[in-house]
């Protein structure tokens, strides 16, 4: 039923607009550096609620819960590992209340971020322990009223797979995104097509996949171009949730270089490359999301992908990411891509 709700809204609009940053905006509301934003679900729920409301009013169809680091390993850094259930339920309920009072269909996605640990066989964290931690979080987010789960900013297949296994226990539809860095690869050396393969193995539980965070909007569009060339299953949705430009120090404060106008162009590029869910990550405020919403609703024309134009509009790309894009676009230089299955486009579920 939850998948049907998502697909119905997507068919109605043609795309779904996600929200922007959580941490960035809570910092602007007074959150101190180093303090876990997830604890504000209990301590300052009115401010968490205000952030959700701002994005809904800006046009977001999907809001992510304030639960990115609310797994026991991340919370243990603040002696709060015993509060996983409480914090995630609160995160879900705050978002759910804002979605339900909006007067339109707004979807709540339960945000699940990395543990901060390195999983076996490279690191010490056992796979089953990661699955257990993610299961505790996912179940609590479901109880809080989430429509879907949103596994984000992952960099390894092992950790993504553990989070997906946990998500499957909730029967909620799931989105999963990697974060890609300077060479178009994740911190653990994975490239876009490897997430496409993993997502396909976990359908229909995984309904969409893509990129979030990373370096900036330009780099993320490069990753979406690679996803565009890696599609295995047309029923799964490509997701773009890029940072608002590049972080820059202004005195002691960090500001992101992206303007609302730039993020509007980024949204149009993402849609033209086949992204069905488009939002912002670090640095993205409701002002940026409003500009994205207006651009997407006011311009139905596809924007051609020309690498030089993307760089002109959105900022520089690293040589590694440019090379990755060229590898995907040129079949003579890229490794064999996974076979694409011919399927009808999903119209209902």
C-alpha positions, 0 to 999 in steps of 0.5 A: 500500500505504501508503494502504491501511495508513492507511485500514485503521487509520482504519476500525478506529478511526473517527479517528486521533490524531496527536502533539503538539509537537516543538519545545516538548517538546525545549525542555523537554529542554534544546534552546536557543532558536535552535538547530535541533531537527533537528540533535538527530536526530544529536546527541541521538537518544535525546531525540528518541526519548523524545519519540516514545515519550511520544506513542505511550504517550499514544495517538498513532496518528501521530507526526511526524518531527523534520524540520520545518525540515530543508530546505536553506534553513532548514538553511543558516541554520546552515551545514548545508545539505549535511546534508539527506539525512542529517538527514531519514533519521535523523529517519525512522529514529528515528520508525520504530524507535519505531513498530515497537517499540510493539506496535500500528500506529503511522504515521510521517509525514515532517514538511515545513515551509516554506523560510522564503523567499518564492516567485515571483512575489511573492518571489525564490525560483524555484518549481523551486528550491523543488520541488528542495529539497522533493524532496531532503527528501521522498526522504530521509524516504521512505528513513528509513521514513515511511508518509506525508508531512506538509506543514505550516504553509504559508501560500501556494499556491505553496509548498504546490504546490511541496511537493506536487509534490515529495511526489508523486515519492515515491509516498507518501500526503500530508497538507497543512495551512495555518496560519491567523491572526487573520482565519481566513486564512493569512499570505498571505491564503488561506482554508480553501476554497482549500486544499480546492481545491488538495488536490482537484486533487492527489488521490489523492496528497493524502489529507488536508488541514486546519489546524495551529498558528495562534493557539490551539485555539479559532481552529483549530476555527473553521478546521475549521468552514470546512473542514467547509463546503468539502469537495469530495471525501469521500475526503479527510480533514480534519486538525486539529492546533491549538496548546495554547491561547495562548503566555504569558510566565512570566518569561523562559519561554513557557508555553501556556495550554491544559490537558489538559481544554481539549485534550480538549474541542478534540479532541471538537469537531474530531471532531464537525466531521468531522476524521478526524486530530486532534492538537496543535501548539505547546505540546502535550505527551504529557499533553495527548495522553493526555487527548485520547485518553481523551476520543475513546475514551470519548465517541462522541457528537458535540459540537454546534458552537455558536460561543459554547460553543466560545469558552467552552470553548476561549478567545476568537476574533478578530473576523476569524475569527468573521466568516469562520465566519459567512461560511461558514455563511451562504450569502448572505454567502460567495462561491460554494463549490466544487461538492461531488462526491457520492462514496461514503465510502472503506472500503478502498484 
